């Protein structure tokens, strides 16, 4: 019985480790190298969709991002002003303030982000993790986002976000960005 319990515990620990996914470092050698300040500078269009955990497309959207960077206290700081048009006719806006801490690490804030978003870049990839205060049916849910961005070329970047609550997968957001 003790052996069975230990085996179950070991499998559970291994399974939890698998939930963390690949480290962004895995993409260090991939090109083109993603420089957020260079890519998110000017106007960017994005088209995406939210799928629930069964894979059903719940909402589609178009986002226009007006982005610029400046230096504050010796650090590069970007403002990404996002304007969303949703398939149900609603419109929303999110304004990100992103600070580059060093060659690979970023932090970000937005009004509907709980605390700070944490970002790490390597090669053509960025992993961005944060908690979003998401309004659903008159309530606000704090939802975990594990966001991956991959630069394809100078104009196109693909994005995939896994959404979860209490460790349970809620769905995914898929998004394609194109620089104007």
Secondary structure, DSSP 4 states (H G I P E B T S, - for coil): -HHHHHHHHHHHHHHHHHHT---GGGGTT-SSPP-HHHHSSEEEEEEEEEEETT--EEEEEEEEEEEEEEEETTEEEEEEEEEEEETTS-EEEEEEEEEE-SSSEEEEE-TTEEEEEEEEEETTEEEEEEEEEEEETTEEEEEEEEEEEEE-SSSEEEEEEEEEETTEEEEEEEEEEEE-
